[in-house]
């Protein structure tokens, strides 16, 4: 089929899909016959394409079925209980190029695979933002995938910190080492949706100092989709999606265990993680637990930063069964964290950090205070419990996904040294998530999905300090998505309609009306259409156009109170409209023997972008509100809307000159520019836009088949962040931020005995030059002035050495 004809066929199919589906469901008023699943077996052998030698331990995985196995000592594999159908199968082996292929299973199906040695991994599978698993090369939207091995090489303090160090276009709004909010291409808060094990993570995303409540040690795989993803996830996925997978069944017939330990020198961070999992005759289970604690970090300007300490623990597990009819899994997790909040107040004479004392006094923080891991007031205590059911059922030659989840997020904020055990603010958020997706029977070229998903949510205030009212929320959305692939062309797209109802409850505080009751409905249409074209074996061209939306969150609609740590009093506006986005993404990928190059350019037009602006009184001066708890004078801000434009570029270049396959020269550059269409208080710049960044990594990979030492990896990193000269200066919100240059290094290897990895060891050195710097998205940048040095705010972490030890264990059953 010629490209023009393919595109026309795609458009006709997309427009007529809903009607076509209804006709098939109701044709002749006869029910659609249900074909009983016929169990099949997929088997074969994995070998080296050049030498023909067998490859034991290769992974064979079917993402849509969450089922896989490992090749045995003879290189053979077998996956049973497979319903007839088309499946995307991924075969991976460290040091070799992955094979990703659509396999037709019909009864017993046998196919052998020969893998080629590779210096870079140039083919991946994504399960984010699409109806079913697909090759990233065929996805028109930019997607980055991080595997467990890559995450092990990163030294970080939380989950988003790890991503922002490795994925171009991803950054974090930080409040110390424990709290980093994800930003994608300059957009964050409720504009980024985080998915954890298939369930949309719901905490208090509207808050500056609220993280994502996910343990980074438990992350097995992370996928980052950039650009509007409202088509699949509804409201809030305006900037993109971060999909974190922490639990999935292990290979059939195996029990695995994993023990990990970590230590970082700067803040004495110590972390431990362990898991055990097994699968036998379709029954799968796992259990895991982790602990991480850290003292106050230090840098050369501030010394020890008082109350930057934190600790958290997490445990969870999964139980499930998989058969020819599909699979059913139940997943549970329970995350707890205590985080000290850095205020940055200092003694005027010495510049030393101050701590709050009972009776309203302050004292100088001592060396013993710095060494504790239990936070002082003010601090947060977060508890996040989640239980989810993830199911897939065979339906004729298609399948139906059914997901349901319940999560409770409790966030307590403590700030009174006279009563440190009683929370001043206490948000209790309960969310029920649900999703049903019908994957229609696929053909040789078409895959189509119909779906419905949404959530029901209730938030209750249990503390004396209240900034948002109690509320109820319910939303539901339906979508249709289709994907066409033939030869070199891949086309995908779909449509979605959402409706959300928000009910803010009237609340009296101290016998005065603080929140008036209100009710709002938000409805919107989302859509996307994209093209991926394999111009040759080396080059792939991509183009995607997507429309997304975001309904205002409760802080924007109804906040009325002091936002602690930001020195502002916030007022919401329940007349705000939804943000809508139209984004165009374009780029190309080049993969050759000597280099790999990925480019992505984007332009994003957002209507009714929501931000906060200062409120002036009748005299044209700052409106001031007195904080009832502290007596401080706070400037009053309210939320408003303006149209905005965002655009930028991301480049990733990996040079690996043959025959020097052991040498890699990786480079990543990201740049985002964002402006209002009309000036706000004298500036058109949008707040919280990260500075441009150039990351370079010179790496050496040796001994891929060593007998005792294997996969020796040595690297030297240059991380240069440019100055941000385009801050949102309106209402004195932001200031310009100077650039900085960090040098990092690392060395690691697998230690092997009898062909099996006994343990992996990784040493890292971060900020070798002990540079004192402030990231433009660090909220600590705006802490109080140190009168002794004249420097404003608190600086980020200084020189830090780290060590990680990982011990994998595998048994056959």
N, C-alpha and C positions, 0 to 999 in steps of 0.2 A: 504494500500500500504506500502511495506517495505521501509525503508529510502533510500536504494541504488536505488531501482526502481524509487522512487520519484525524487531523484537527477538527474537520467538519463533522466526521462521524462521532467524535468525542462530544462535541457541543450538542448535537442532536440527542445523543444518548443521555447526557446530563439533564437536558430540559425535559425529556420525556420519561425519565426514570421512575418517578413516583407513580405516574399513571400506569406505566408498564408493570410495576410491581403489584399494583392493586388489581390489574386485570388477571395476572397470574394467580393471585390469591382468591379471586372470586369468579373466575371464568366459568360460565355455565352454572353458577351457584353450586359448584361441586367442590368439595374439599380437596386440597392438594394431597396427593398420596404420599404417605410417609414410608420411606424405604428403610428397612431395618439395617443398622450398621453391620458390615461384614468385616470382622477383624482381619487385619493383614500384618505382615512382617516385612520390615525393611532391613536388609542386611548387606554386607559387603566387606571389602578389605581396604585398608589405607596403606599406601606405599610411597616411597620417595620416587618422584618422576624421573630423576636422572639415574639413580643407582638401582632402583627396583627393590631396595631393602624395605622391610616392613617397618611401620611406625607405630609401636605400641604406645598407648596413652593419649592418642589423638581424641579430640572431643567432637562428637556428632550430636547436634542439637537442633530441635524443631521448636522455634520460638512460640508459634501460635498454640502449640499443644503443651508447652512448658515441659517437654519430655526429651531426654537425651541419654547418651551412654558414652563409654570410653572404649576405644579399641584395646583388645587383649594382647597378650604377649606374641600372638601370631599376626597382629594387625587387624584382626577381624572384629566386626561389631554386629549387633543385632538389636533392633527395637521392635517390640511386639505390641499387640493390641492397638493397631492403627486402623481407624476407619478409612474407607476409600476416599480419596480426594487428592487435591494438589497442595503440596506443602513446600515452604521455603526451608531448605536444609542448609545449615552452616557447619562446615568441617574446619576445625582449627587445630594447629600444632605449632608450638612456639618455634620461631625461626623460619616458618614457612608461610607462604601466601595462603590465606583462607580461600576455600571454595564455597561459594554461595550459589545454590542451584535450586530451581523449582523441580521437584520430583513428583511424579504421578504415582500414588500408591493404590494398587488394586490387587488385593490378595497378597501373595508373597512376591515381593519386589527386591531384586538384587542389583546392586551397582557398586563397582569398585571406584576408588578415587586415588589419583596420583598427585601428590602435592609437590610444588616447586619451592626451593629455598628462596627466601626473600630478605631484603635488608630493611624494608619498611612494610607496614601493614597498609595496603591501599584499598582494601575492601572491607566494609562493615555492614552490619544489619542494624536497623533501627525499628523500635516498636512504639515510638512516640509520634503523635501527631498524624498517624495514618490509621486506616481501618484494620490493617493486619501487618505482620512483619514484612519489611521490604528492604531491598538494598539501598544504602545511602546514595549510591551513584544514581539510582532512579528516583530519588526524592528531590523535588524542585526546591524545597525549602532548605536553608542551611541547617545541618545537624552535626553536632560533635558528640563523640562517644569516648568515655573514659572507662577503661577496664580496671579490675582490681589490681593488676600488676602495676599499672601506671599510678594509681592512687597510693600504692605502697612507697613509691619513690618520692612522694611529695611530703615535705614537712610542714604541717599546718596546725592550727589550733581549733578549727571547727570545719563543718562540712562545706560551707560556701567559701571559706578562705581557701580550701583546697582547689575549688573550681576556678576562682578568680585568678589563681596563680598559673593556671594551665590552659584555660579556654579563651581565645581571643574574643573580645566583645562582651565578656562576663566580668563584672566588677562587684564590689560589695560596699554597702553603707555600713560602716563599723562603729561600734561603741565599745572599744576595748577588744581583747583577744577572744572573748567568748561569744560575742554577738556580731554577726555579719549578715545583713539583709541582701538577698540577691538582686542585682540589677543586670538587665540585658539591654545593651545598646542605649544606655542612658535612662531606662525606664525601670522602676521598681515598685515597692509596696504591693498593692493589690493588682498591679499590672503584670506581675509574674505569678504563674501558677506552679506550685511545687507538687509533684505526684510522688507518693511513697508506696511502693508495692501495689500499684493500681488504684490507690485511694488519694483523692485530693487532700493535701495537708491543710488543715484549718486551725490557725491560732489567732492571734491578734495582729494580722499583717499590717494594719493601718499604723501601728506604733513605730516610732523611730528606733526605740531600743528593744524591739521584739524580734527574736530570731526565728528559726524554722523548726526547732524541737526535733532534730534528727541527728543521731549519733554517726559521726563520720567513720568510725571503725567498722560499723555494720554495712557500709556501702559496698556492694559487690560489683555494681555497674551503674554508670550515670550517663544519661543522654540529655543533651541540651539542644532544644529546638528554638531557633531564633526567628522572631517575627510573629505576627498575630496567629494564634491557634484557637481562636474562639469557635472555629468550626467543630472541633472535637470536644472542647472543654467548657464552652459557654462563656459567660461574663468573666472578666479579669485576666484572661490569657492574651492581653493586648501586646505585651512585649515578647512573650514566648513561654516555654515550658521547661522546667527542670524535672526530669523523671529519674528518681532514685530507686534502684532495685536492691533490696537488702536480703530478700528471702526468695529462693526458688529451689525446686527439687534437684537433688544431685543425681548422678548417673545411676541407672537401674543396676541393682545388684552390688551396690557399693555403700560403705559407710565412710564418711570423711569427718575429720576433725581439724581444727585450726586453733593455734595459740599465738597471740601477738602481744608484744610488749614494746613500749616506747618511752624514751626519756629525752627531754630537751633542757639544755643547761640554763638558758636565760631566766626562765621563771620556774625552774625545777618541775616542769610538767612531767607527770608520770601517768602512763596509760596502760591498760590491760584489756584484752579482748579474747574471748574463747567461744567456739561454737562446735557443735556436733550434729551431723545429719546423716540420714540414710534413706534408701529406696529399695524395696524388695517386693516383687510381684505387683507393682503398681502402687503400693502403699509408701507414702513419703512422710517424713517428719524431720524437724530440726529444732534446735534450741540454741540460744546465744545469750551472752551477757557481756557487759563492758563497764569500765570505770575509767574516769579521767579526772585528774586534779592538778591545779597549778597555783603557785604563789604569785605575788605581784611581779610583773615584768619590769625590766629596766632599760634605760637608754642613757647616752652620755650627757644629755642636757638635763633630764629630770631626775636621774638616779632611779630608784625604785618608785614606780607609780602606784600610789596607795589605793587599795581596794580594787585593783584589776584582777584579783584572784577569783577563782571559780572552781567548782567541781560538779560532775554529772555522772549519772549511772543510767544504764539502759539494759533491759532484758526483754526477750520475746521468743516466739517460736511459731512453728507451722505444723499442721497435720492435714494430710490430704490423700486422695486416691485418684488414680488415672486408669482409664480403661478404653475400650473401643468406642464407648458412648461419649467420651470426653474426659473432663477432670473436675474435681471439686477440692478446693483448698480453704482452710480456715487459718487466718494469720492473726497473731496477737503481738502487741508491743507496748511497753510501759517505760516512758522516758521521764527522768527527773533531773533537775538542774538547779543549782544555787549560784547566782552571779553577783559579784560586787559591782556597784555602779560608781564609776570614777567621776567625782565632782570637780577635782582639780583645785580646790581652795588651798591657799598657802599662807604661811606665816609671813607677814609683811617685812619682818626684820631679817629672817634667815632664808626665806624661800622654801622652807620645808613644807611638806604636805600636812594638812590638818585633818584630824578626825573628830567626828561628833562624839560628845560625852553626855551622860545623863545630866539633867538640870539645865540644858541649853548651852553648856559650855563647849569649848573646843580645845583640843590638845594636839601637840606635835606627834605625828605617827613615828613609832620607834622601829628599830630593826626587828624586834620580835613581832611587831604588827605585820611587817612585810612578809615574814616567813610563814604565816598561817595560810591555810587554804580555805578556811571557813570565812566567808565574807563578813565585813562589818556593815552597819547601816550607813547609807541606804543599800539595799540589795533586793534581788528578785528571787523568788522560788517558783519554778515552773514544773508542773506535772502534766504529762500528756499521755493519756491512755487511748489505745485504738484496737478495735477488733474488726476484722473484715472477712467476707466470704467472696472468694474468686472462683467462678465456675464457667465451664465451657461444655455445651451439650451438642452432640451431633444432631442435625436436623436434615434428614435426607442427604443430599450431597453438599449441603451447606452446614452452618453451625450457628449457635446462639451463645453469646457471652452474657452472663448475669453476674453483676457485682453489687454488693451491699456492704456498707461500713458504718460503724458508729465510733465516734471519737469525742473525748472530753478533754478540753484544754483548760487548765486552771493556772492562772497567772496572779501571783501575789506579790505586792510591792511593799517593802518594809522601810520606814524612814524615821521612826521615832526611837531614839536611843533610850528613852525612859520606859518604853514598852516594846522592846525589840521582837517579842514573840507575837505581837498582834499586827496583822497586815493593815496598812493604811488603805490600799486599793486591792481589790480582789475581783478579777474577772473570771466568771465561770461560763465557758462556751461549750455547748453541746451541739454536735453536728451529725446528721444522718446523710450519708451519700448513697446514691443508687445509680445504676447504669444497666441498660439492656441494649445489646448490639446484635443484629441479625446479619451474618455474613452470607449473602446469597451464593448459590452454587457458582463457583468460578469456571470460566471457560479458558481456552488457550491464551486469550489475550486480556480478558476483563476480570476485575475483582470489584465487587460492589458491596457496600454495607449500609444498612439503615439502622438508626439508633435513637434512643431516648436516654437522657441522663440529667441529673440535677442534685439538689440537696435541700434539706430542711434544717434550720439552725435556730437556736435559742441562746441568748446571752443574758446573764444575770449578774448584777453587781452585788457583792457581799461585803464590801468594805465601806468605810465612811467617805473616802475620797472617790468621787464619781466624775468621770469626764465624758462618758457616753451613756445614753440611757439603756435600760433593759429593752431588748427587742426580740422580735420573731422575724424570720426570713424564710421564704420558700421560693425555689425556682425550678423550672423544668424547661428542657429544650429538646427539640427533635432535629435530626440531621440526616442527610443522604450524602454518601461519599463514593466515588468510583475512581478506579485506576485502570488505565489502558497501557499495555506494553506490547510492542512488536518490533523485532529487529533492533533498530537504534533509537526508537522513539518511546518515551514514557510520558503519558499525560495523566494528570490527576486533578481532582477538584470536587467541589460539592457546595451544598447550601444548608443553612441552619436557621431555625427560628427559636428565640428564647423569650421567656417572660419571667419576671422576678417580682415578688410582692414583699415589701418591707413594712413592718408595723413597729414604730417606735412608741414606747409606752410613757405615759405621763408619770413624772416622779417628783415628789416633794422632798426637799432636804431641809431639815430644821424648820419645818412648818412653812417653808416657802417653796413656790413652784420653781423648780430648776429646769425641768424638761417638759415642754408641752407635747401631748400626744400627737402623732401624725401617722399617715398611711400613704405610701407611694407605690406605684406600679411602674416597672421599667420593661419595655419590650423592644426587641431589635432583631435584625437580620444580619447574619454573617455569611461569608462565602469566600472561596478561593479557587483559583485555577492556575495550574503550573505545568511547565514543560521541561523535561530533561532529555537532551539529545546527545547521543554518543557519536560525535563527529568522526571519531576514529578510535582505535584501540587505546590511544593515549589521552585523548581530549574529550571531555564531557562539558556541554554547555547547559546552563540552567537559567530559567526565568519563572518567577512566581509573583502573582498579584493576589493580595488577600485583604479582606475587609473584616475588622474585628471591632469589639466594643467592650466597654467596662461600665457597669453601673456604679454610682458613687457609693463609697463605704459609709459606715455609720459615723465615723469621726467627721467626715466631710458633710454629712447630712445633719448631724445633731449634736456635735460636741459642744460642751459648755463647761469649761473648767481649766485649771492650771495643768499644763503639760510639763510634768517634772523633768528637769534636766535640760529643757530647751529654753527656759526663761521667757515663755510666752503663755498667754491665756487664749485658748482657742474657742472660736464660735463657728458652728456649722451653719449650713443653709439647706433646709430640706426642700428647696425649690431647684436645686442643681439638676442638670440634665446628664444623661450618659455621655461618656467620651466615646467617640467613634474614630476608627483609624482606617486609612487606606495606605497600604504599604506595597512597594514594588521592590523585589529582590532580583538581582541578576549577577551572574558570575560564571566562572569556568574552572575546571579541574584538569590538571596535566600530571600524568604519572608516567615517568620514563625510567630507563635503567639508571640514569644519573641524578635525576631530581624529581621532586614532587612539588607542585604548585597549586594552591587553592586561592581563589580570589572571590570576594563577595562585596557587592555594592548595594546600598539600600537607600530608599527615600520613603519617609513615613509622614503622612499628613494627618494630624490629629485635630479633630474638631472638638471644641469645648474641653480642652485640657484643664484639669483641676489643679489649683495651687492655692497657697494661702498668702494673703496680703495684709499689711498693717491697717488698722482702723484709726482714723483721725477723729478728734473731738470737734466741737463747734468752732473752736479757735484755730483749727488747722494744725494742732499739735498732737503728739502721740496720745492715744487713749490708754489710760492706766487702770489696771485692776489689781486690788490687793489680794494676795494669796492668803486665804483664811488660816491655813496650817502654819505657814512660815512667817507671815507678815511682810513678805517681799513684794516690791512693786514690779508688776509684770506688764509688758506691752500686750495689747490686745490685737489678735490677728483673726481674720475670717477667711473662709474659703471662697474663691471666685473662679471664673472660667475664661479662657482665651483660646483662640485657635493657635496651633503651633506646627512647626515643620522640623523634622529631624532627618539627618542624612549622615552617611558615613561609609567607611570602607574597612574591610578586614583582609589581611594577606597572610598566608602561611607558606613558607618555602623551606623545603628539606633537600639539601644537597648531599648526595651520597655517591661520590665518584667511583665508578667501577674501574679497576678491580679492588679499590680500597673500600670494600664493603663494610669494614669495621669502623669507618669514620662517618660521622653525621654532623652536618652543620645546619641546625634548625633555626628558623627565624619566623617571628610572628609579629605583625603590626596591626593595631586597631585604632580607629579614630572615629569619634562621634561629634557632630555639631548639632545644636538644637536652639531654635529661636522662636519666640512668639511672633505672630504677624503684626501685632501692635505693641508698642513699648509699655512696660509696666514700671512705674516710678523711675523712668529715665533709662531703662534697659530692656532689650529684647531677649536677653539670654535666659535660658530656662535653668532652674535650680537642679543640683545633684547630677550634673553631666560630668563623667569621668574625663580626665586628661588623656591625650594620646599616649600610647605605650608601645615600645619596641623591645621585644624579648628575644634574646639570642642564646642558643645552647650549642656548645661544641662538645660532642660526645664521642666516646670510643667504646665499642662493644666487642669484647674478645671472648674466646674459648666457648663457643656455643655448644660444643659437644665434649667438654672436658670431663675427665674421669672423676676428679675430686672437686675441682673448682669449675663452675659452669656459669655462663652468662655474666661474665665480669663486665660491669658498666661503670665508666668513669666520665664525669661531665663537669664542665665549667660554664656557668650561666652569667649573662649580662642582662640585667633587668632595668631598663631606662624608662622612666616616666617623665614625659614632657611637662612643662609648666602649664597651668591652666589660667590663661589670661582673659577668659570669657566667663566669669562667674555671674551669678544672679545677684547683682548688687542692690536690687530693689529692697527698700526697707532695712538696709544693712544686714541682709540675710546671709550673704556669702562674701568672701574676700578672695582675691587671686591667690594661687598656690604655686610656690616655686617647684621646679623640676628636681628630680633626684635620681641617682644612679646606684643600684645595688649589685654587688657581685656575690654569687652563690656558687657552691661546689658540692659534689657528691660522689660517693663510691659505694658499690654494692655488688653482691654476687650470690649465687646459689651454691651451697655446699652439698655434694652428692656422694652417695655410697651405693654401690651395686646398681647404678643407673637411676636411682631414685633421689629426689631432693629431700635432704634431711632437715635443712633449715636455710632461710635466706636472711642475709644481714645487709643493712643499709646505713651508711653514715652520711650526714648532711651538714653543711655549713651555710648558714643564711646571714646575709649582710656582713660579709667578711670585713669590710671597711668600717664597721660600726658607725654607719652614717645615721645622723639624727634627721628624721624626715617626718612630714605630715602628708598623708594622702588627702586629695581634695574631698573624698567622700568619708573622711574620718570625722565623726561628731566631736571627738576630743580636741579637734583643732580649735574649737570655739570655747574651750574652758577658760577660766579666769587667767588674768595676766600675772606672771611671776614678777613682782615688783623689784626683786633683786637683780634679775637678768634682763627684764624688759620684754621677755618673750611671751607671746600670747598662746594659750592652749597647752595641751599635752602632746608629746611626740610619741611616735610608734616604737615598736620593739627594736632594740639594738642587736648586736652580734649574738647569734644563737647557734649552738651546735646540737645536733640530734642524732639519735641512734634508734633503729627499729630492728626487731628480731621477729621473724615469722616462722613458725614450725607447722608444716602441713602433714597430716596423717591420713592414709587411705587404706581401707581394708576391703577385700572382696567377700561377698556373701554367697 
